[in-house]
Amino acid sequence: MGDTITAFVSVFIALVAVVATIWQGRRTTRLAEDALALPVVAETFREFRSQEFRDHVRRLLAVPDEDLLRAEGFGALPTEVQQSAYQTCYFFEYLGVLTAHGMVRVEVVVGTMGTQLVQIWDKMQDCIIAERELRAGSLPAGAPSAFLPYFENLVREIQVRGGRDAAARIRDQLSRWHRAEAEPPSPHGTRAGRSPTSDS
């Protein structure tokens, strides 16, 4: 009996050691990925706040909608507008790639860039679709013809999170989390101001 218990305990300890090793390995990998992603994220936000990028956004939003509607793709746009279109749309496409692969959280993008992102998509959507059609007609059979798919996916993520109210909802949620963390626990083990049976 004693040998059986000893064997069971040994197996249990070995399993715990294996699980701990796997968990530590994954945590180390995640920390390394975060460390590599940090410069990319910092540079992305620096670009978004730059005067040059703001000028590109302002130029695009000032273009009459009918001019963009008539344009057959980006190549048909006036030179300065075309440059701004590529700069802003490819920026949001790059941002979409980062969020799709987990390097930047979608909530961070929605909370900080959601307004401009949706403004540019709404402004450029017809021109983007026209560009897709042009590229689809000139590519070899079987070649991917999507143009700015990650940008479009970011717009969908915003719609899923509340559309126009998405950023406000995320900020409100974060504010509630911070307030909850700041509240001292009650003697019953719950946050102050909440009953033990509260659902919220």
C-alpha positions as CSV (number, residue, x, y, z in Angstrom):
1,M,0.0,0.0,0.0
2,G,2.8,2.4,1.0
3,D,4.6,1.7,-2.3
4,T,1.4,2.4,-4.3
5,I,0.9,5.8,-2.5
6,T,4.6,6.7,-3.1
7,A,4.3,5.8,-6.8
8,F,1.1,7.9,-7.1
9,V,2.7,10.9,-5.4
10,S,5.8,10.6,-7.7
11,V,3.7,10.5,-10.8
12,F,1.6,13.5,-9.5
13,I,4.8,15.5,-8.8
14,A,6.2,14.7,-12.3
15,L,2.9,15.8,-13.9
16,V,3.0,19.1,-12.0
17,A,6.6,19.7,-13.0
18,V,5.7,19.1,-16.7
19,V,2.7,21.4,-16.5
20,A,4.8,24.1,-14.8
21,T,7.5,23.8,-17.4
22,I,5.1,24.1,-20.3
23,W,3.4,27.1,-18.6
24,Q,6.7,28.8,-18.0
25,G,7.8,28.2,-21.6
26,R,4.7,29.7,-23.0
27,R,5.0,32.7,-20.6
28,T,8.6,33.2,-21.6
29,T,7.6,33.0,-25.3
30,R,4.8,35.5,-24.8
31,L,7.1,37.9,-23.0
32,A,9.6,37.7,-25.8
33,E,6.9,38.3,-28.4
34,D,5.7,41.4,-26.4
35,A,9.2,42.7,-26.2
36,L,9.7,42.4,-30.0
37,A,6.2,43.9,-30.7
38,L,6.7,47.0,-28.4
39,P,8.9,49.0,-30.8
40,V,6.5,48.2,-33.7
41,V,3.5,49.4,-31.7
42,A,5.3,52.5,-30.5
43,E,6.3,53.5,-34.0
44,T,2.8,52.9,-35.3
45,F,1.3,55.2,-32.7
46,R,4.0,57.8,-33.4
47,E,3.1,57.7,-37.1
48,F,-0.6,58.1,-36.4
49,R,0.0,61.2,-34.3
50,S,2.5,62.8,-36.8
51,Q,1.6,66.0,-38.5
52,E,2.2,64.4,-41.9
53,F,-0.4,61.7,-41.3
54,R,-2.9,64.2,-40.0
55,D,-2.4,66.2,-43.1
56,H,-3.1,63.1,-45.3
57,V,-6.3,62.4,-43.4
58,R,-7.4,66.0,-43.6
59,R,-6.7,66.1,-47.4
60,L,-8.8,62.9,-48.0
61,L,-11.7,64.1,-45.9
62,A,-11.8,67.3,-47.9
63,V,-12.2,65.6,-51.3
64,P,-15.8,65.9,-52.6
65,D,-17.5,62.5,-52.4
66,E,-18.6,62.6,-56.0
67,D,-14.9,62.9,-57.1
68,L,-14.1,59.7,-55.3
69,L,-17.2,58.0,-56.6
70,R,-16.2,58.8,-60.2
71,A,-12.6,57.6,-59.7
72,E,-11.8,54.2,-61.2
73,G,-9.4,53.1,-58.5
74,F,-6.6,54.9,-56.8
75,G,-4.6,55.5,-60.0
76,A,-7.4,57.8,-61.3
77,L,-7.1,60.2,-58.3
78,P,-5.1,63.5,-58.5
79,T,-1.5,63.0,-57.5
80,E,-1.7,64.6,-54.0
81,V,-5.0,62.8,-53.2
82,Q,-3.6,59.5,-54.5
83,Q,-0.6,59.9,-52.2
84,S,-2.7,60.6,-49.2
85,A,-5.0,57.7,-50.1
86,Y,-2.2,55.2,-50.2
87,Q,-0.5,56.6,-47.1
88,T,-3.7,56.4,-44.9
89,C,-5.2,53.3,-46.3
90,Y,-2.0,51.3,-46.2
91,F,-1.4,52.5,-42.7
92,F,-4.7,51.1,-41.5
93,E,-4.1,48.0,-43.5
94,Y,-0.8,47.5,-41.7
95,L,-2.5,48.2,-38.4
96,G,-5.1,45.5,-39.3
97,V,-2.3,43.0,-39.9
98,L,-0.9,43.8,-36.4
99,T,-4.2,43.3,-34.8
100,A,-5.0,40.1,-36.7
101,H,-1.8,38.5,-35.5
102,G,-2.2,39.6,-32.0
103,M,0.6,42.2,-31.9
104,V,-1.8,45.0,-31.1
105,R,-5.1,44.5,-29.2
106,V,-8.2,45.5,-31.3
107,E,-9.6,47.4,-28.3
108,V,-6.5,49.6,-28.2
109,V,-7.0,50.5,-31.9
110,V,-10.7,51.1,-31.6
111,G,-10.3,53.2,-28.5
112,T,-7.6,55.5,-30.0
113,M,-8.0,55.4,-33.7
114,G,-11.5,54.2,-34.3
115,T,-12.9,57.6,-35.4
116,Q,-10.4,58.3,-38.1
117,L,-10.3,54.7,-39.2
118,V,-14.1,54.6,-39.9
119,Q,-14.0,58.1,-41.4
120,I,-11.4,57.1,-44.0
121,W,-13.1,53.8,-44.8
122,D,-16.5,55.5,-45.3
123,K,-14.8,58.2,-47.5
124,M,-12.7,55.7,-49.6
125,Q,-15.0,52.7,-49.7
126,D,-16.2,53.2,-53.3
127,C,-12.7,53.9,-54.5
128,I,-11.3,50.9,-52.7
129,I,-13.9,48.6,-54.3
130,A,-13.1,50.1,-57.7
131,E,-9.4,49.4,-57.1
132,R,-10.2,45.8,-56.1
133,E,-12.1,45.3,-59.3
134,L,-9.3,46.7,-61.4
135,R,-6.7,44.5,-59.7
136,A,-8.9,41.4,-60.0
137,G,-9.1,41.9,-63.7
138,S,-5.4,42.2,-64.2
139,L,-4.1,39.4,-62.0
140,P,-3.4,35.8,-63.1
141,A,-6.1,33.2,-62.5
142,G,-6.0,32.0,-58.9
143,A,-4.0,34.9,-57.5
144,P,-5.5,36.6,-54.5
145,S,-7.2,39.8,-55.5
146,A,-8.1,41.3,-52.2
147,F,-7.1,44.9,-51.7
148,L,-6.9,46.3,-48.1
149,P,-8.7,43.3,-46.5
150,Y,-7.2,43.9,-43.1
151,F,-8.4,47.5,-43.2
152,E,-11.9,46.3,-43.9
153,N,-11.6,43.7,-41.1
154,L,-10.8,46.5,-38.6
155,V,-14.0,48.3,-39.7
156,R,-16.0,45.1,-39.0
157,E,-14.4,44.8,-35.6
158,I,-15.5,48.3,-34.7
159,Q,-19.1,47.6,-35.9
160,V,-19.1,44.4,-33.8
161,R,-18.1,46.5,-30.8
162,G,-20.8,49.1,-31.2
163,G,-20.0,51.1,-34.3
164,R,-20.2,54.8,-33.6
165,D,-20.2,54.1,-29.8
166,A,-17.4,51.5,-29.8
167,A,-14.7,53.8,-28.5
168,A,-16.9,55.2,-25.8
169,R,-18.0,51.7,-24.7
170,I,-14.4,50.5,-24.5
171,R,-13.3,53.6,-22.5
172,D,-16.3,53.2,-20.2
173,Q,-15.5,49.5,-19.7
174,L,-11.8,50.4,-18.9
175,S,-13.0,53.1,-16.5
176,R,-15.2,50.6,-14.6
177,W,-12.4,48.1,-14.4
178,H,-10.0,50.7,-13.0
179,R,-12.6,51.8,-10.4
180,A,-13.3,48.2,-9.4
181,E,-9.6,47.6,-9.0
182,A,-9.2,50.7,-6.9
183,E,-12.0,49.8,-4.5
184,P,-10.9,48.1,-1.3
185,P,-12.3,44.6,-0.7
186,S,-15.1,44.3,1.8
187,P,-14.8,42.1,4.9
188,H,-17.0,39.5,3.0
189,G,-14.5,39.3,0.2
190,T,-16.3,41.4,-2.4
191,R,-15.6,44.9,-3.7
192,A,-17.0,47.8,-1.7
193,G,-20.4,48.9,-2.9
194,R,-21.3,45.4,-4.3
195,S,-23.3,42.7,-2.7
196,P,-22.0,39.1,-2.8
197,T,-24.9,38.2,-5.2
198,S,-24.5,41.2,-7.6
199,D,-24.3,40.2,-11.3
200,S,-22.6,43.4,-12.4
